[in-house]
Amino acid sequence: MTTDHISPAGEIRKDSPAGRYLMDRGIAERDFNTYGARRGMLRVNRPDGSEQLVPLRVRLDTRIEVEYYRHGGIVPYVLRQLFKSQAGHGR
């Protein structure tokens, strides 16, 4: 059972409760994504053939993890840092 049928879907608007929550935590509106992208469910396949959806909780324990999250993941973060360093060297 999931709550998808009663959960919001689509774009996260800055004037919504979720948008205000994200903005209060320093996340730029361009990085809001969508409600569906913020949810995390893991589908567990059991040996008897049954399936179960398990909600996932995202933990951000360090400042660098928050930076990765704000940039959309570790790869976009690292690429942005590389581009910044190259721009600083006149390349």
Z-matrix of the N, CA and C atoms (Angstrom, degrees):
N
C 1 1.441
C 2 1.527 1 108.66
N 3 1.306 2 116.96 1 135.98
C 4 1.458 3 121.69 2 174.87
C 5 1.522 4 108.59 3 -124.23
N 6 1.320 5 115.30 4 171.10
C 7 1.466 6 119.79 5 176.16
C 8 1.521 7 110.42 6 -105.68
N 9 1.341 8 117.80 7 17.53
C 10 1.455 9 120.35 8 -176.82
C 11 1.524 10 112.54 9 -58.03
N 12 1.313 11 117.59 10 -31.03
C 13 1.464 12 119.99 11 -178.20
C 14 1.532 13 112.50 12 -70.48
N 15 1.335 14 118.80 13 -16.99
C 16 1.462 15 121.20 14 177.80
C 17 1.524 16 112.13 15 -116.36
N 18 1.321 17 117.25 16 -1.61
C 19 1.460 18 121.47 17 -179.02
C 20 1.522 19 109.72 18 -86.84
N 21 1.337 20 117.51 19 149.21
C 22 1.467 21 119.09 20 177.18
C 23 1.522 22 110.31 21 -66.30
N 24 1.309 23 115.83 22 156.88
C 25 1.466 24 121.17 23 178.81
C 26 1.518 25 108.18 24 -138.52
N 27 1.314 26 115.77 25 162.93
C 28 1.453 27 120.66 26 176.68
C 29 1.515 28 112.87 27 90.68
N 30 1.339 29 114.17 28 -159.96
C 31 1.467 30 122.22 29 -175.75
C 32 1.528 31 112.00 30 -66.32
N 33 1.324 32 115.96 31 140.45
C 34 1.464 33 120.92 32 174.33
C 35 1.531 34 107.08 33 -87.69
N 36 1.320 35 116.57 34 115.32
C 37 1.464 36 121.66 35 -179.57
C 38 1.527 37 110.18 36 -86.11
N 39 1.337 38 116.89 37 145.33
C 40 1.458 39 119.96 38 -177.12
C 41 1.526 40 112.45 39 -66.02
N 42 1.338 41 117.89 40 -23.30
C 43 1.461 42 120.25 41 -179.83
C 44 1.532 43 113.02 42 -91.71
N 45 1.326 44 116.99 43 6.15
C 46 1.468 45 121.18 44 177.25
C 47 1.531 46 109.31 45 -88.50
N 48 1.334 47 118.01 46 162.41
C 49 1.468 48 119.31 47 176.10
C 50 1.532 49 112.64 48 -55.28
N 51 1.324 50 116.51 49 -40.98
C 52 1.466 51 119.90 50 179.41
C 53 1.519 52 110.87 51 -66.07
N 54 1.340 53 116.69 52 -40.37
C 55 1.457 54 120.71 53 178.72
C 56 1.512 55 111.87 54 -63.69
N 57 1.337 56 116.59 55 -43.56
C 58 1.468 57 120.03 56 177.78
C 59 1.527 58 110.65 57 -63.30
N 60 1.337 59 116.33 58 -39.48
C 61 1.471 60 121.27 59 178.35
C 62 1.531 61 109.93 60 -59.79
N 63 1.330 62 116.78 61 -48.09
C 64 1.464 63 120.49 62 -178.74
C 65 1.529 64 111.35 63 -65.64
N 66 1.341 65 116.51 64 -42.79
C 67 1.466 66 119.62 65 179.94
C 68 1.522 67 111.19 66 -64.42
N 69 1.336 68 117.47 67 -37.57
C 70 1.465 69 120.99 68 177.57
C 71 1.522 70 111.65 69 -61.97
N 72 1.320 71 116.89 70 -22.45
C 73 1.456 72 121.61 71 -179.43
C 74 1.529 73 112.40 72 -100.47
N 75 1.321 74 115.97 73 12.15
C 76 1.456 75 120.72 74 173.48
C 77 1.511 76 115.71 75 83.34
N 78 1.322 77 118.04 76 15.18
C 79 1.462 78 120.35 77 179.56
C 80 1.526 79 108.43 78 -91.13
N 81 1.319 80 116.24 79 124.99
C 82 1.464 81 121.58 80 -178.04
C 83 1.518 82 110.61 81 -68.19
N 84 1.327 83 116.09 82 148.40
C 85 1.470 84 120.84 83 -178.12
C 86 1.530 85 111.84 84 -57.08
N 87 1.340 86 117.21 85 -35.89
C 88 1.474 87 119.80 86 -179.76
C 89 1.533 88 112.14 87 -63.65
N 90 1.349 89 117.05 88 -18.06
C 91 1.458 90 121.59 89 -178.35
C 92 1.527 91 113.05 90 -100.86
N 93 1.346 92 117.41 91 7.87
C 94 1.459 93 120.00 92 -176.30
C 95 1.527 94 113.42 93 -63.39
N 96 1.348 95 117.71 94 -37.53
C 97 1.453 96 121.39 95 -177.64
C 98 1.520 97 109.90 96 70.67
N 99 1.318 98 118.68 97 -140.88
C 100 1.462 99 122.13 98 -179.40
C 101 1.518 100 109.27 99 -131.27
N 102 1.344 101 115.76 100 164.30
C 103 1.462 102 118.98 101 178.47
C 104 1.522 103 111.33 102 -58.85
N 105 1.317 104 116.69 103 -43.93
C 106 1.464 105 120.01 104 -178.50
C 107 1.513 106 113.04 105 -60.98
N 108 1.332 107 116.60 106 -34.62
C 109 1.464 108 120.37 107 -179.83
C 110 1.519 109 111.82 108 -73.03
N 111 1.319 110 117.32 109 -19.75
C 112 1.462 111 120.72 110 -179.43
C 113 1.524 112 111.88 111 -87.25
N 114 1.308 113 117.19 112 -13.82
C 115 1.460 114 120.52 113 178.98
C 116 1.513 115 109.64 114 -84.59
N 117 1.303 116 116.22 115 151.64
C 118 1.449 117 119.24 116 175.37
C 119 1.513 118 110.32 117 -136.28
N 120 1.309 119 115.31 118 120.58
C 121 1.460 120 120.95 119 177.26
C 122 1.526 121 108.07 120 -129.89
N 123 1.289 122 115.57 121 138.21
C 124 1.453 123 122.01 122 177.09
C 125 1.519 124 108.44 123 -109.87
N 126 1.329 125 116.77 124 126.27
C 127 1.462 126 120.86 125 177.68
C 128 1.529 127 107.91 126 -90.51
N 129 1.324 128 116.25 127 117.36
C 130 1.458 129 122.22 128 -179.52
C 131 1.526 130 108.12 129 -101.58
N 132 1.336 131 116.37 130 123.34
C 133 1.463 132 121.63 131 176.07
C 134 1.524 133 107.86 132 -99.08
N 135 1.303 134 114.95 133 119.51
C 136 1.463 135 120.27 134 -177.41
C 137 1.528 136 111.42 135 -89.26
N 138 1.323 137 116.27 136 158.07
C 139 1.472 138 120.21 137 -179.60
C 140 1.535 139 113.28 138 -57.67
N 141 1.339 140 116.98 139 -28.54
C 142 1.472 141 119.30 140 -179.49
C 143 1.527 142 112.34 141 -81.64
N 144 1.348 143 117.60 142 3.14
C 145 1.457 144 121.44 143 177.59
C 146 1.520 145 114.16 144 94.18
N 147 1.308 146 117.52 145 -9.86
C 148 1.461 147 119.94 146 178.65
C 149 1.527 148 109.98 147 -78.38
N 150 1.325 149 114.91 148 161.83
C 151 1.459 150 121.16 149 179.08
C 152 1.519 151 109.56 150 -124.54
N 153 1.318 152 115.01 151 153.34
C 154 1.452 153 120.61 152 175.29
C 155 1.520 154 108.59 153 -141.78
N 156 1.332 155 116.77 154 136.62
C 157 1.453 156 121.65 155 174.04
C 158 1.521 157 108.30 156 -95.35
N 159 1.321 158 115.64 157 126.22
C 160 1.453 159 121.76 158 -178.19
C 161 1.528 160 107.98 159 -116.27
N 162 1.338 161 118.69 160 124.91
C 163 1.465 162 119.13 161 178.52
C 164 1.526 163 111.01 162 -68.30
N 165 1.325 164 115.51 163 142.64
C 166 1.458 165 121.27 164 178.34
C 167 1.510 166 109.45 165 -104.25
N 168 1.289 167 116.34 166 146.69
C 169 1.463 168 122.61 167 175.86
C 170 1.517 169 107.92 168 -115.08
N 171 1.314 170 116.01 169 128.50
C 172 1.459 171 121.23 170 179.05
C 173 1.523 172 108.25 171 -90.90
N 174 1.326 173 115.50 172 129.32
C 175 1.467 174 120.83 173 177.09
C 176 1.515 175 108.83 174 -112.79
N 177 1.313 176 115.84 175 130.88
C 178 1.449 177 121.81 176 174.15
C 179 1.521 178 106.09 177 -116.69
N 180 1.323 179 115.67 178 98.87
C 181 1.466 180 120.91 179 -172.30
C 182 1.526 181 114.46 180 -92.89
N 183 1.317 182 116.99 181 -21.61
C 184 1.463 183 119.22 182 -176.55
C 185 1.524 184 109.85 183 -128.70
N 186 1.319 185 115.60 184 162.78
C 187 1.469 186 119.81 185 178.78
C 188 1.522 187 111.69 186 -61.78
N 189 1.321 188 117.53 187 -36.50
C 190 1.470 189 119.42 188 -179.32
C 191 1.522 190 110.38 189 -67.36
N 192 1.329 191 118.35 190 -34.66
C 193 1.469 192 120.21 191 175.92
C 194 1.528 193 110.98 192 -64.65
N 195 1.320 194 117.04 193 -36.56
C 196 1.468 195 120.94 194 176.49
C 197 1.532 196 109.11 195 -64.23
N 198 1.329 197 117.34 196 -42.44
C 199 1.461 198 120.44 197 178.20
C 200 1.522 199 111.18 198 -62.70
N 201 1.322 200 117.33 199 -43.54
C 202 1.466 201 120.12 200 176.66
C 203 1.522 202 109.95 201 -57.83
N 204 1.326 203 117.04 202 -45.19
C 205 1.469 204 122.56 203 -179.45
C 206 1.527 205 110.39 204 -61.70
N 207 1.322 206 117.28 205 -45.47
C 208 1.466 207 120.98 206 -179.48
C 209 1.522 208 112.40 207 -62.99
N 210 1.320 209 116.39 208 -29.44
C 211 1.461 210 120.68 209 -179.00
C 212 1.529 211 112.77 210 -93.17
N 213 1.309 212 118.12 211 1.66
C 214 1.456 213 120.93 212 178.18
C 215 1.515 214 113.79 213 89.62
N 216 1.321 215 118.49 214 12.80
C 217 1.458 216 122.05 215 178.52
C 218 1.513 217 111.01 216 130.47
N 219 1.315 218 114.90 217 173.16
C 220 1.462 219 119.69 218 -175.94
C 221 1.528 220 112.12 219 -69.04
N 222 1.336 221 118.22 220 -38.11
C 223 1.464 222 120.22 221 -177.81
C 224 1.532 223 111.12 222 -65.34
N 225 1.350 224 119.51 223 -50.61
C 226 1.466 225 117.77 224 176.94
C 227 1.528 226 112.50 225 -59.61
N 228 1.323 227 117.58 226 -36.12
C 229 1.466 228 121.28 227 178.45
C 230 1.536 229 110.41 228 -61.48
N 231 1.324 230 116.65 229 -50.77
C 232 1.467 231 121.14 230 -178.14
C 233 1.528 232 110.60 231 -62.77
N 234 1.334 233 116.98 232 -42.06
C 235 1.465 234 119.52 233 179.27
C 236 1.529 235 111.28 234 -62.69
N 237 1.319 236 116.88 235 -42.59
C 238 1.468 237 119.30 236 178.23
C 239 1.526 238 110.88 237 -62.26
N 240 1.320 239 117.31 238 -39.60
C 241 1.462 240 120.31 239 178.91
C 242 1.530 241 110.62 240 -65.18
N 243 1.333 242 116.81 241 -40.02
C 244 1.465 243 120.31 242 177.99
C 245 1.520 244 111.14 243 -64.03
N 246 1.326 245 116.76 244 -44.91
C 247 1.465 246 120.20 245 179.67
C 248 1.523 247 111.17 246 -63.27
N 249 1.343 248 116.29 247 -40.01
C 250 1.466 249 119.58 248 177.99
C 251 1.529 250 110.93 249 -62.35
N 252 1.324 251 117.04 250 -43.33
C 253 1.461 252 119.89 251 -177.64
C 254 1.531 253 110.69 252 -68.53
N 255 1.322 254 117.79 253 -36.30
C 256 1.462 255 120.86 254 178.19
C 257 1.525 256 110.81 255 -70.11
N 258 1.321 257 117.03 256 -37.27
C 259 1.461 258 120.36 257 178.32
C 260 1.527 259 110.87 258 -64.71
N 261 1.317 260 116.28 259 -33.90
C 262 1.455 261 121.02 260 179.14
C 263 1.521 262 113.39 261 -70.59
N 264 1.336 263 117.38 262 -17.15
C 265 1.465 264 122.35 263 179.93
C 266 1.524 265 111.91 264 -101.12
N 267 1.334 266 116.88 265 12.59
C 268 1.467 267 120.36 266 176.67
C 269 1.505 268 115.02 267 73.99
N 270 1.325 269 117.10 268 21.50
C 271 1.482 270 119.24 269 179.81
C 272 1.494 271 111.87 270 -89.89
